[in-house]
């Protein structure tokens, strides 16, 4: 049974009033909010129909109505008016997301520093996506005004990236759904190189104003995906080497400390197993040939994987280091 316009209007009033007050909504309240255009008796009949159809619930016999999950779904799909974010709200969202990313970076840094202090050797920590190539899974665009919008991109590893874009030309907000559909149809599940190529392929399918916004969006997406594909690596405690007899030779100590500072991307990042121990020559990197590396792997969640490693002399206390590293990862 399809809902009449009047039933939809009453349902909308009930839901929005309940959202605002958290109290069951009665016929008199609805009649007042509808400006007296419908009688209370008619509204009571419509409420009974909506309850019978599953869109409303009545918590008590004499109480008003409250929305059901089915009612909320219809509201979200058809009745809800799309609101525009204010610039202040947009800034708050971006700041919150930025703070979240900064928190992750801070935790990684603190992890490396803490492990180094536990084992008295240099340590490193990293976070990376389980898949080496990160792609876009879904796009959405939230219009702010005619000259700005928020691009929201969910990546294949379930991270959400967003950016406020300042538009060079005014865009008709009614065309946004068309652009979102284009993004989700042509630019998800493909590499950044393929995204750039696809941008050229669809150039003739969209008007110039939309193509300019599409180009801005893809440029942001490519940068965000390339950044998401890179490992975040931090090192800590390199000065611990100076306390070890093996590195009393200043040149030898300087070589390894420089490696930890400038070439940390070459540190071992094993893909398999929770714990990996590489001893001396087992390290393929020349700078690590006289050292041993113990690496623990752990699950961060959201398809992210963390690594925490220790670099020390080949005479390190492997049992103690492995136990502490495993405990820290757990």
C-alpha positions in Angstrom: 0.0 0.0 0.0 1.5 3.3 -1.1 1.5 6.2 1.3 -0.6 9.2 0.4 1.0 12.6 0.6 -0.9 13.4 3.7 0.4 10.2 5.4 3.9 11.1 4.4 3.5 14.6 5.8 2.1 13.3 9.1 4.9 10.8 9.3 7.5 13.5 8.7 6.0 15.6 11.5 6.0 12.7 13.9 9.6 11.8 13.2 11.0 15.3 13.3 9.1 16.1 16.5 10.3 12.9 18.2 13.8 13.5 17.1 13.6 17.0 18.7 11.8 16.0 22.0 12.3 12.3 22.5 8.6 12.2 23.5 5.7 10.3 21.8 3.8 12.6 19.5 0.0 13.0 19.7 -2.6 14.1 17.3 -3.1 17.5 18.8 0.6 18.3 18.5 0.6 17.2 14.8 -2.6 19.2 14.1 -0.9 22.3 15.5 2.3 21.8 13.6 0.2 21.3 10.4 -1.5 24.7 11.0 -4.9 23.2 11.6 -5.3 22.1 8.0 -6.2 18.6 9.1 -8.5 17.7 12.0 -7.3 15.8 15.0 -9.8 13.0 14.2 -8.4 12.6 10.7 -4.9 12.6 12.0 -5.8 9.8 14.5 -7.1 7.7 11.7 -3.9 8.3 9.6 -1.7 7.5 12.7 -3.6 4.2 13.1 -3.0 3.4 9.4 0.7 4.3 9.7 1.1 2.1 12.8 -0.7 -0.8 11.0 1.6 -0.4 8.1 4.6 -0.6 10.4 5.9 3.0 10.1 4.9 4.0 13.7 4.8 2.4 17.1 2.6 3.2 20.1 4.6 2.6 23.4 1.5 2.8 25.6 -2.3 2.6 24.9 -3.0 6.3 25.7 0.4 7.6 24.5 1.2 9.2 21.2 3.2 7.5 18.4 6.9 7.1 17.9 8.7 6.1 14.7 9.6 2.5 13.9 12.9 1.5 12.1 10.8 1.2 9.0 9.5 4.7 9.5 13.0 6.1 9.9 14.1 4.3 6.7 11.4 5.9 4.7 12.2 9.2 6.3 15.8 9.0 5.3 15.1 7.7 1.8 12.3 10.0 0.8 11.2 12.6 3.4 14.3 14.0 5.0 15.3 17.5 3.7 19.0 17.7 2.8 20.7 20.2 5.0 23.8 22.2 4.0 26.7 22.4 6.3 27.8 25.8 7.5 31.5 26.7 7.0 31.9 26.5 10.8 30.6 22.9 10.8 32.8 22.1 7.9 35.9 23.4 9.7 34.9 21.4 12.8 34.6 18.2 10.7 38.0 18.7 9.1 39.7 19.6 12.4 38.2 16.4 14.0 39.4 14.2 11.1 42.8 15.9 11.2 43.1 15.4 14.9 42.3 11.7 14.5 45.1 11.3 12.0 47.5 13.2 14.2 46.5 10.9 17.0 47.5 7.9 15.0 50.8 9.4 14.1 51.4 10.3 17.8 50.6 6.7 18.9 53.0 5.3 16.4 55.7 7.6 17.6 55.0 6.8 21.2 55.0 3.1 20.5 58.5 3.3 19.0 59.8 5.4 21.9 58.3 3.2 24.5 59.7 0.0 23.0 63.1 1.5 22.7 63.1 2.4 26.4 61.9 -1.1 27.3 64.7 -3.0 25.5 67.4 -0.3 25.5 67.9 -0.6 21.7 66.7 1.5 18.8 63.2 0.7 17.7 60.8 1.5 14.9 57.1 1.4 14.4 55.0 1.4 11.3 51.4 1.3 10.1 50.4 0.2 6.7 47.4 -1.0 4.7 47.2 -4.8 4.3 46.9 -4.3 0.6 49.9 -2.6 -1.1 47.6 -0.7 -3.5 44.8 1.3 -2.0 41.9 2.2 -4.2 38.7 4.2 -3.7 35.6 2.2 -2.6 33.0 4.9 -2.5 32.7 8.7 -3.1 30.2 11.2 -1.7 30.0 15.0 -2.0 28.4 17.3 0.5 27.6 20.8 -0.9 28.4 23.7 1.4 27.5 26.5 -1.0 27.9 27.3 -4.7 31.6 27.7 -4.4 32.6 24.9 -2.0 31.9 21.3 -1.1 33.2 18.5 1.0 34.6 15.4 -0.9 34.3 12.3 1.1 36.1 9.1 0.0 36.1 5.7 1.6 39.1 3.7 0.6 39.3 -0.1 0.0 40.7 -0.6 3.5 37.8 1.2 5.1 39.5 4.5 5.9 37.5 7.7 5.3 39.2 10.7 3.8 37.6 14.1 3.4 38.5 17.5 2.0 36.9 20.8 1.6 37.2 21.9 -2.0 37.0 25.6 -3.0 35.5 25.6 -6.5 36.9 27.8 -9.2 33.5 28.1 -10.9 30.0 28.0 -9.5 28.3 24.6 -9.7 24.6 23.9 -9.8 24.0 21.9 -6.6 21.4 19.9 -8.3 24.1 18.4 -10.5 26.0 17.0 -7.5 24.2 13.6 -7.6 25.2 13.2 -11.2 28.8 13.8 -10.4 28.7 11.4 -7.4 27.3 8.7 -9.6 30.0 9.4 -12.2 32.7 9.1 -9.5 31.3 5.8 -8.1 30.7 4.3 -11.6 34.1 5.2 -13.2 36.6 5.9 -10.4 36.3 3.2 -7.7 38.4 0.0 -7.5 41.0 1.3 -9.9 44.6 2.5 -9.5 45.6 6.1 -9.4 47.1 5.8 -12.9 43.8 4.3 -14.2 41.9 7.2 -12.5 43.9 9.8 -14.4 43.3 7.9 -17.6 39.6 7.5 -16.9 39.4 11.3 -16.3 40.4 11.9 -19.9 37.9 9.2 -21.1 34.9 10.9 -19.5 35.9 14.5 -20.3 33.4 14.7 -23.1 30.5 13.3 -21.0 30.2 16.2 -18.6 29.8 20.0 -19.0 32.9 22.2 -18.4 31.9 23.4 -14.8 31.4 19.8 -13.6 34.5 18.6 -15.4 36.5 21.2 -13.5 35.1 20.0 -10.2 35.6 16.4 -11.2 39.3 17.2 -12.0 39.7 18.8 -8.6 38.1 15.8 -6.9 40.3 13.2 -8.8 43.4 15.2 -8.0 42.6 15.2 -4.3 41.7 11.4 -4.5 45.0 10.5 -6.2 47.0 12.4 -3.6 45.1 10.8 -0.7 45.4 7.3 -2.2 49.1 7.7 -2.8 49.5 8.8 0.8 47.4 6.0 2.1 49.5 3.5 0.2 52.7 4.6 1.9 53.8 3.2 5.2 54.0 5.5 8.2 57.4 4.7 9.8 59.0 6.3 12.8 62.2 5.5 14.6 63.2 6.2 18.2 66.2 5.6 20.5 69.0 5.7 17.9 71.3 7.2 20.5 71.0 3.9 22.4 73.6 2.6 20.0 76.3 4.8 21.6 76.0 2.8 24.9 76.9 -0.5 23.2 80.5 -1.8 22.9 79.8 -2.9 19.3 79.3 0.8 18.3 82.1 2.5 20.1 83.6 3.1 16.7 82.1 6.5 15.8 82.0 5.8 12.1 80.2 2.5 12.6 77.7 4.1 14.9 77.2 7.1 12.6 76.5 4.8 9.6 73.7 2.9 11.4 72.2 6.0 13.0 72.1 7.8 9.6 70.4 4.7 8.1 67.7 4.8 10.9 67.1 8.5 10.3 67.3 8.8 6.5 66.6 5.3 5.1 64.1 3.9 7.5 61.8 2.9 4.6 64.4 0.1 4.0 63.9 -1.4 7.5 62.5 -5.0 7.5 58.7 -5.1 7.0 57.9 -8.8 7.0 54.5 -9.7 5.5 54.0 -13.0 7.3 53.7 -14.2 10.9 53.3 -12.3 14.2 57.1 -12.4 15.0 60.2 -12.3 12.8 63.8 -12.4 13.9 66.5 -11.5 11.3 70.1 -12.1 12.5 73.1 -10.5 10.9 73.5 -11.4 7.2 69.8 -12.5 7.1 69.1 -8.7 6.7 69.4 -7.9 3.0 70.2 -4.3 3.7 73.9 -3.7 3.9 73.7 -1.3 6.8 72.1 -4.0 8.9 74.5 -6.8 8.1 76.1 -6.6 11.6 72.9 -6.2 13.5 69.8 -8.2 14.3 66.2 -7.1 13.9 63.2 -8.4 15.8 59.8 -7.4 14.3 56.4 -8.0 15.7 53.2 -7.7 13.7 49.7 -6.8 15.0 46.3 -6.0 13.7 45.3 -2.3 14.0 41.8 -2.9 12.5 40.1 -1.4 9.4 42.4 -3.5 7.2 45.4 -1.8 8.8 48.5 -3.7 10.0 51.0 -2.5 12.5 54.7 -3.4 12.9 57.0 -2.7 15.8 60.7 -3.6 15.5 63.9 -3.5 17.4 67.4 -3.0 15.9 70.4 -4.1 18.0 73.7 -6.1 18.0 73.7 -9.7 17.0 74.3 -10.5 20.7 71.1 -9.0 21.8 69.0 -11.0 24.3 66.6 -12.3 21.8 64.3 -14.1 24.3 63.8 -10.9 26.4 63.5 -8.7 23.4 61.0 -11.0 21.7 59.0 -11.4 24.8 58.7 -7.7 25.4 58.0 -6.9 21.8 55.3 -9.6 21.7 53.8 -8.3 24.9 53.7 -4.8 23.6 52.1 -5.8 20.3 49.4 -7.8 22.2 
